[in-house]
Amino acid sequence: MATTRTFLVLFSLACSLTLCICDDESNYGGGEGNLFPGFYRSSCPKAEEIVRSVVAQAVAKEARMAASLMRLHFHDCFVQGCDGSLLLDSSGSIVTEKGSNPNSNSARGFDVVDQIKAALENECPGTVSCADLLTLAARDSSVLTGGPSWMVPLGRRDSRSASLSGSNNNIPAPNNTFNTILSRFTNQGLDLTDLVALSGSHTIGFSRCTSFRQRLYNQSGNGSPDITLEQSYATNLRQRCPPSGGDQNLSELDINSAGKFDNSYFKNLIENMGLLNSDQVLFSSNEESSELVKTYAEDQEEFFEQFAESMIKMGNLSPLTGSSDEIRKNCRKINS
């Protein structure tokens, strides 16, 4: 218990000391229909504190949860915008996005979202959206693992619909080509810099064998491994990921510091030790992207600054605001 209290105190200090984007409503447009950091200042002043506390406890219990919560935010925003649609279970006319190829047996952390929502509803019922909750949890996950902080523009509302096809078609897959990945980002209004910076979130977390097996055994459909994968690293990965079976076996996305948000992910790419094809192509398939990888590998502060900027930009994708849709009481289902 004492260890947990110490952890929470240190996390609170980190949030206040880490570089932040200025909390100025005028920077975000302000007013109805726009997002700004102080949105809940009057209606639910403890909202961010509550989210931070629950996320801190979850990550203290399981360090991997930070990456899982950050991934939920990413997978939500790429489908219908940042509207909490990913959190909906199947019900009535809703077919859940949780069953899509990118999410099935992979997306996790929904129980932590439930805990955060319950705490928020207890403090200020019907006030804080599930979409905002996810955005705050992603920021807190970065800070908890040593990454940057930023002031999160708030005021999103929750969708009453989900899109299984959007989840299957919009979210980049681990084995996509560079051009396919980039097009899926640009379709969302994100550019190449955002792609490289946001991919840096793979400095924490793990990936399943099924997501990188192709690189080890059959990269181009001819029974040969990916020649861009460093050989000793490939040998190590084959021990965890056999040609068949073991689909759920996990490997670190960043072999050097899977639990620490830093820039070693980019250093790994330069050494041809990116776990996923979608990681390694950032260095091997495009000159402009490769230069950004080198820049972030050399300058962690620049990576952190761009990551924070790109996370804000992604969090602003097609939000529902004003009187649109609803504030869900339960993130898994629309209000009755």
Sequence and secondary structure as in RCSB ss.txt:
>XXXX:A:sequence
MATTRTFLVLFSLACSLTLCICDDESNYGGGEGNLFPGFYRSSCPKAEEIVRSVVAQAVAKEARMAASLMRLHFH
DCFVQGCDGSLLLDSSGSIVTEKGSNPNSNSARGFDVVDQIKAALENECPGTVSCADLLTLAARDSSVLTGGPSW
MVPLGRRDSRSASLSGSNNNIPAPNNTFNTILSRFTNQGLDLTDLVALSGSHTIGFSRCTSFRQRLYNQSGNGSP
DITLEQSYATNLRQRCPPSGGDQNLSELDINSAGKFDNSYFKNLIENMGLLNSDQVLFSSNEESSELVKTYAEDQ
EEFFEQFAESMIKMGNLSPLTGSSDEIRKNCRKINS
>XXXX:A:secstr
 HHHHHHHHHHHHHHHHS      GGGG  STTS BTTTTTTT TTHHHHHHHHHHHHHHH TTHHHHHHHHHHH
HHTTTSSSSGGG   BTTB  GGGSTTTTTT   HHHHHHHHHHHHHHSTTTS HHHHHHHHHHHHHHHTT    
   B  BB S   HHHHHHHS  TT  HHHHHHHHHTTT  HHHHHHHHGGGGS EEEHHHHHHHHH TTSSS  
 TTS HHHHHHHHHHS SSS TT EEESSSS TTS SSHHHHHHHTT  SSHHHHHHHHS HHHHHHHHHHHH H
HHHHHHHHHHHHHHHTSS B TTSSB  SBTTB   
